[in-house]
């Protein structure tokens, strides 16, 4: 039976979270990022995009294009909470959900839509229900595999719905710029343009004709791209283990990456998400695992035990970076993941103190944290914290 795969992409997710936090921002040119040397735009509102502002752009350049741009450092703990709301909402429609990032996923909707005479109406219910329940807006692509579903969700934003049948590929995809081909990155598209390939249709014509120049250009990936353009992509939904003993996040990259410098920012982002979640759930982790999947879909997983149970970004992040450094393959990577394993509740963790540990200091720190937690519980909100936690949040974006 042919599967029905959806790709659901939250529209300008970080900015939308800020709009929900401060409705006065709605309709304005807003971007998430920071000023100063090395500042980069994380995402921006659709109004800001009208001025030429875009993700990955240096902040100083964005401000030149749009002097009225409202720049916000970002409230990443809020984004994580809204992301969890998003995924919890989708579980009523399918248990087969693959997280592509904090604001997008693939979902198997076969059981939900297979017998529907008006599938578009049912898909609209998902979209409208998400907006009503969480305040989040999304675009949805529906097709027979993940590639086509992803291409569909990108076609109409915001709040778009696109269904792509295999017969629709020439009509819907061929006119698009080659830049819009998901999986062909920013480094490859200029090379294709230099060969006269300006649209997806230009590429499709050569791939289907078994063009020798394209065989040399793509090498062993030639058949992968030809299959995609013929509608033969993967329909497998990869779900992470949701057992209470582990928690992880993965991210499908918009382009294949090869170097440590290119990959490590994505693993840092995923690590922050995972650490934030176990802190929120009052868990400690004993083992850290990274997942790397190359462009041939070969998966590498490597893990390392921590010296003690913890939920500390200071201790977990160096392990993630070390695992990446020591196990970086020679093949380009298209998916990365971080999983925290052997989770235990804080009150069940056995903390082993060495002879060199300052027991009195640790005991006092535990008493302080317990007191703060109890006061926050009585206040029914996280009003109190320690200076150490404030420093950690500023340094790593972790609460």
C-alpha positions as CSV (number, residue, x, y, z in Angstrom):
1,X,0.0,0.0,0.0
2,X,1.3,3.4,-0.9
3,X,2.0,5.5,2.1
4,X,0.7,9.1,2.7
5,X,3.6,11.1,4.1
6,X,3.3,14.6,5.4
7,X,5.9,17.3,6.1
8,X,4.8,19.9,8.6
9,X,6.9,23.1,8.8
10,X,6.2,25.8,11.4
11,X,6.1,29.2,9.8
12,X,8.8,31.6,11.1
13,X,8.7,29.6,14.3
14,X,10.9,31.7,16.7
15,X,9.4,34.9,15.5
16,X,5.9,33.5,16.0
17,X,6.7,32.5,19.5
18,X,7.8,36.1,20.2
19,X,4.6,37.4,18.7
20,X,2.6,35.2,21.0
21,X,4.7,36.6,23.9
22,X,4.3,40.2,22.7
23,X,1.4,40.7,20.2
24,X,2.5,44.2,19.4
25,X,5.2,42.6,17.1
26,X,2.6,41.1,14.8
27,X,3.0,42.5,11.2
28,X,6.3,44.1,11.9
29,X,9.8,43.4,10.6
30,X,11.3,41.2,13.4
31,X,14.3,39.0,13.5
32,X,15.9,36.7,16.1
33,X,19.6,37.3,16.4
34,X,22.1,39.5,18.3
35,X,24.1,42.6,17.5
36,X,27.8,42.9,17.5
37,X,30.6,41.2,15.8
38,X,29.7,37.8,14.5
39,X,26.0,38.3,15.0
40,X,23.8,36.2,12.7
41,X,20.1,36.2,11.9
42,X,18.5,33.0,13.1
43,X,15.1,33.6,11.5
44,X,12.9,36.5,10.7
45,X,9.3,37.5,10.1
46,X,7.8,37.5,6.6
47,X,7.6,41.3,6.8
48,X,11.4,41.4,7.3
49,X,11.9,39.1,4.3
50,X,10.2,41.7,2.1
51,X,13.3,43.9,2.8
52,X,15.7,41.1,1.9
53,X,16.4,39.9,5.4
54,X,16.9,36.1,5.7
55,X,18.2,33.4,7.9
56,X,22.0,33.0,8.2
57,X,22.6,36.7,7.2
58,X,25.1,38.8,9.2
59,X,23.1,41.1,11.5
60,X,24.9,44.2,10.3
61,X,23.8,43.4,6.8
62,X,20.2,42.8,7.8
63,X,20.1,46.1,9.6
64,X,21.4,47.9,6.5
65,X,18.6,46.4,4.4
66,X,16.0,47.1,7.1
67,X,17.0,49.9,9.5
68,X,13.6,49.5,11.3
69,X,14.3,45.8,12.0
70,X,13.3,44.8,15.6
71,X,16.1,42.5,16.7
72,X,15.5,40.1,19.6
73,X,18.1,37.9,21.3
74,X,15.7,35.1,21.6
75,X,13.9,33.2,24.4
76,X,15.0,29.6,23.6
77,X,13.4,28.0,26.6
78,X,10.0,29.3,25.3
79,X,10.7,28.0,21.8
80,X,11.4,24.5,23.3
81,X,8.2,24.6,25.2
82,X,6.2,25.6,22.1
83,X,8.0,22.9,20.1
84,X,6.9,20.2,22.6
85,X,3.3,21.5,22.3
86,X,3.6,21.1,18.5
87,X,4.7,17.5,18.7
88,X,2.2,16.6,21.4
89,X,-0.6,18.0,19.3
90,X,0.4,15.9,16.2
91,X,0.4,12.6,18.2
92,X,-3.4,12.6,18.0
93,X,-3.1,12.1,14.2
94,X,-0.2,9.6,14.1
95,X,2.3,7.9,16.4
96,X,4.8,7.8,13.5
97,X,6.5,11.2,13.7
98,X,10.1,11.9,12.6
99,X,11.5,15.2,14.1
100,X,13.5,16.9,11.4
101,X,14.3,19.9,13.7
102,X,12.7,21.8,16.5
103,X,10.1,23.3,14.1
104,X,9.4,20.7,11.5
105,X,8.7,17.0,11.1
106,X,7.7,14.1,8.8
107,X,4.5,12.3,9.8
108,X,2.9,9.1,8.4
109,X,-0.7,10.0,7.8
110,X,-1.7,6.8,5.9
111,X,-4.1,5.6,8.5
112,X,-5.6,9.0,9.0
113,X,-6.2,9.9,5.4
114,X,-6.3,6.7,3.4
115,X,-10.1,6.3,3.3
116,X,-10.9,10.0,3.2
117,X,-12.9,11.2,0.3
118,X,-11.9,14.8,1.0
119,X,-8.3,14.6,2.3
120,X,-7.7,18.3,1.9
121,X,-10.4,19.1,4.4
122,X,-8.8,16.7,6.9
123,X,-5.4,18.2,6.4
124,X,-6.8,21.7,6.9
125,X,-8.3,20.5,10.2
126,X,-4.7,19.6,11.3
127,X,-3.5,23.1,10.3
128,X,-6.4,25.0,11.8
129,X,-6.4,22.9,15.0
130,X,-2.7,23.6,15.6
131,X,-3.3,27.4,15.2
132,X,-6.3,27.3,17.6
133,X,-4.6,25.2,20.2
134,X,-1.0,26.5,20.2
135,X,-1.1,29.8,18.2
136,X,1.5,28.3,15.8
137,X,1.1,28.5,12.0
138,X,2.4,25.8,9.7
139,X,2.7,24.8,6.1
140,X,2.0,21.2,5.1
141,X,3.2,19.1,2.2
142,X,1.6,15.8,1.5
143,X,2.9,13.1,-0.9
144,X,4.1,9.5,-1.3
145,X,7.6,10.1,0.2
146,X,9.5,12.5,2.4
147,X,11.3,14.3,-0.3
148,X,8.1,15.3,-2.2
149,X,6.3,16.1,1.1
150,X,9.2,18.5,2.0
151,X,9.1,20.1,-1.4
152,X,5.4,20.5,-1.0
153,X,5.5,22.3,2.4
154,X,8.1,24.8,1.0
155,X,5.8,25.7,-2.0
156,X,3.3,27.9,-0.2
157,X,4.1,29.8,3.0
158,X,2.7,30.8,5.4
159,X,-0.3,28.5,6.1
160,X,0.0,26.7,2.8
161,X,-1.1,23.1,2.0
162,X,0.2,21.3,-1.1
163,X,-0.5,17.8,-2.2
164,X,2.0,16.4,-4.7
165,X,1.1,13.3,-6.7
166,X,3.8,11.7,-8.8
167,X,2.1,12.9,-12.0
168,X,2.3,16.5,-10.6
169,X,6.1,16.6,-10.4
170,X,6.7,18.2,-13.8
171,X,4.0,20.8,-13.3
172,X,4.8,21.7,-9.7
173,X,8.6,21.2,-9.3
174,X,10.2,21.6,-12.7
175,X,9.6,25.4,-12.9
176,X,11.3,26.0,-9.5
177,X,14.8,27.4,-9.3
178,X,17.6,24.8,-8.8
179,X,18.2,26.5,-5.4
180,X,14.9,25.1,-4.2
181,X,15.8,21.4,-4.8
182,X,15.9,20.0,-1.2
183,X,19.2,18.2,-0.6
184,X,21.2,20.2,-3.1
185,X,23.1,22.7,-1.0
186,X,24.4,26.2,-1.4
187,X,27.8,25.1,-2.4
188,X,26.5,22.8,-5.2
189,X,23.9,25.1,-6.8
190,X,26.4,27.7,-8.2
191,X,28.3,24.8,-9.9
192,X,25.1,23.6,-11.5
193,X,24.2,27.1,-12.6
194,X,27.6,27.3,-14.3
195,X,26.7,24.3,-16.3
196,X,23.5,26.0,-17.5
197,X,21.2,24.2,-15.0
198,X,19.0,27.0,-13.6
199,X,15.8,25.1,-12.8
200,X,14.8,21.8,-11.4
201,X,13.4,21.0,-14.8
202,X,16.8,21.6,-16.4
203,X,18.3,19.1,-14.0
204,X,15.5,16.6,-14.4
205,X,15.9,16.5,-18.1
206,X,19.6,15.6,-17.8
207,X,19.1,13.1,-15.0
208,X,16.3,11.2,-16.8
209,X,18.4,11.3,-20.1
210,X,21.3,9.6,-18.2
211,X,23.5,12.5,-19.1
212,X,27.2,11.7,-18.9
213,X,28.1,15.1,-17.6
214,X,25.7,14.7,-14.7
215,X,27.1,11.3,-13.9
216,X,30.5,12.7,-13.5
217,X,29.2,15.7,-11.5
218,X,27.2,13.7,-9.0
219,X,29.3,10.6,-9.0
220,X,27.8,7.8,-6.9
221,X,24.9,10.1,-5.9
222,X,23.7,10.3,-9.5
223,X,21.0,7.6,-9.0
224,X,19.9,9.1,-5.7
225,X,19.0,12.4,-7.3
226,X,17.5,10.8,-10.3
227,X,15.3,8.6,-8.1
228,X,14.1,11.7,-6.2
229,X,13.1,13.6,-9.3
230,X,11.2,10.5,-10.5
231,X,9.3,10.4,-7.2
232,X,11.1,7.4,-5.7
233,X,12.3,8.8,-2.4
234,X,12.2,7.2,1.0
235,X,8.9,6.9,2.9
236,X,10.4,5.5,6.1
237,X,9.6,7.5,9.2
238,X,12.4,7.2,11.7
239,X,11.2,7.7,15.2
240,X,13.5,8.1,18.2
241,X,13.1,5.9,21.2
242,X,10.7,7.7,23.6
243,X,11.3,5.4,26.5
244,X,11.8,7.3,29.7
245,X,15.4,6.0,29.8
246,X,16.5,8.1,26.9
247,X,15.7,11.4,25.2
248,X,17.1,12.6,21.9
249,X,16.7,15.0,19.0
250,X,17.8,14.7,15.4
251,X,18.0,17.1,12.5
252,X,17.9,16.6,8.7
253,X,20.3,19.1,7.3
254,X,19.2,21.3,4.4
255,X,22.5,20.4,2.6
256,X,25.1,17.7,3.1
257,X,27.9,18.9,5.3
258,X,31.4,17.4,5.7
259,X,33.6,19.3,8.1
260,X,33.7,19.5,11.9
261,X,33.2,23.3,11.8
262,X,30.1,22.9,9.6
263,X,28.5,20.1,11.7
264,X,29.3,21.2,15.3
265,X,26.8,24.1,15.5
266,X,24.0,21.8,14.7
267,X,25.0,19.3,17.4
268,X,25.3,22.1,19.9
269,X,21.8,23.2,19.1
270,X,20.5,19.6,19.5
271,X,22.4,19.2,22.8
272,X,20.9,22.4,24.2
273,X,17.4,21.1,23.3
274,X,18.0,17.7,25.0
275,X,19.6,19.2,28.1
276,X,16.7,21.7,28.5
277,X,14.2,18.9,28.3
278,X,15.8,16.6,30.9
279,X,16.2,19.6,33.2
280,X,12.5,20.4,32.8
281,X,11.6,16.7,33.5
282,X,14.0,16.5,36.5
283,X,16.1,13.8,34.9
284,X,19.9,13.2,35.0
285,X,21.8,11.4,32.2
286,X,24.7,9.0,32.4
287,X,25.4,8.4,28.7
288,X,25.7,10.7,25.7
289,X,25.2,9.4,22.1
290,X,25.6,11.1,18.8
291,X,24.1,9.9,15.5
292,X,25.5,10.7,12.0
293,X,23.8,9.6,8.8
294,X,25.7,10.2,5.5
295,X,24.2,10.9,2.1
296,X,24.2,7.1,1.3
297,X,22.0,6.6,4.4
298,X,24.7,4.8,6.3
299,X,24.3,5.5,10.1
300,X,27.0,5.9,12.6
301,X,26.2,6.0,16.3
302,X,28.8,6.6,19.0
303,X,28.4,7.0,22.8
304,X,30.3,7.7,25.9
305,X,29.5,7.4,29.6
306,X,29.8,10.5,31.8
307,X,31.8,10.4,35.0
308,X,28.5,10.9,37.0
309,X,24.8,11.4,36.4
310,X,24.2,15.0,35.4
311,X,22.1,17.5,33.5
312,X,24.9,20.0,33.0
313,X,25.6,21.5,29.6
314,X,29.1,22.3,30.8
315,X,29.8,18.5,31.1
316,X,27.6,17.1,28.3
317,X,28.6,19.5,25.4
318,X,32.3,18.7,25.5
319,X,31.5,15.0,25.3
320,X,29.3,15.6,22.2
321,X,32.1,17.7,20.6
322,X,34.7,15.1,21.4
323,X,32.5,12.3,19.9
324,X,32.1,14.2,16.7
325,X,35.8,15.1,16.4
326,X,36.9,11.4,16.9
327,X,34.3,9.8,14.7
328,X,33.9,12.3,11.8
329,X,33.5,10.2,8.6
330,X,34.9,11.1,5.2
331,X,31.4,11.1,3.6
332,X,29.1,14.1,3.6
333,X,26.5,14.1,6.4
334,X,22.8,14.8,6.0
335,X,21.4,14.0,9.4
336,X,22.8,14.5,12.9
337,X,21.3,13.6,16.3
338,X,22.1,13.8,20.0
339,X,20.6,11.4,22.6
340,X,20.9,11.4,26.4
341,X,20.7,7.9,27.7
342,X,20.4,6.0,31.0
343,X,18.1,8.7,32.4
344,X,17.1,8.6,36.0
345,X,15.0,10.9,38.1
346,X,17.0,13.3,40.2
347,X,15.8,11.8,43.5
348,X,16.9,8.3,42.4
349,X,20.4,9.2,41.2
350,X,23.3,7.8,43.1
351,X,26.0,10.5,43.3
352,X,29.4,9.1,44.0
353,X,31.7,11.5,45.7
354,X,35.4,11.0,45.4
355,X,37.9,11.7,48.2
356,X,38.7,15.0,46.6
357,X,35.1,16.3,46.5
358,X,34.2,19.0,48.9
359,X,31.3,17.1,50.5
360,X,30.1,20.1,52.7
361,X,30.1,22.4,49.6
362,X,28.1,19.9,47.5
363,X,25.7,19.2,50.4
364,X,25.1,23.0,50.8
365,X,24.5,23.4,47.1
366,X,21.9,20.6,47.1
367,X,20.1,22.1,50.1
368,X,20.0,25.5,48.3
369,X,18.6,24.0,45.1
370,X,16.0,22.0,47.1
371,X,15.0,25.2,48.9
372,X,14.7,27.2,45.6
373,X,12.7,24.4,44.0
374,X,10.3,24.3,47.0
375,X,9.8,28.1,46.9
376,X,9.2,28.1,43.2
377,X,6.6,25.3,43.7
378,X,4.8,27.3,46.2
379,X,4.9,30.4,44.0
380,X,3.7,28.3,41.1
381,X,6.2,29.8,38.8
382,X,10.1,29.7,38.4
383,X,10.7,33.1,39.9
384,X,13.9,32.2,41.9
385,X,17.3,30.8,40.7
386,X,21.0,31.0,41.6
387,X,23.7,33.3,40.1
388,X,25.3,30.1,38.7
389,X,22.2,29.2,36.8
390,X,21.9,32.8,35.4
391,X,25.5,32.6,34.2
392,X,24.9,29.2,32.6
393,X,21.8,30.6,30.8
394,X,23.7,33.5,29.4
395,X,26.6,31.4,28.3
396,X,24.7,28.5,26.8
397,X,21.1,29.5,26.5
398,X,20.2,26.8,29.0
399,X,17.7,27.2,31.9
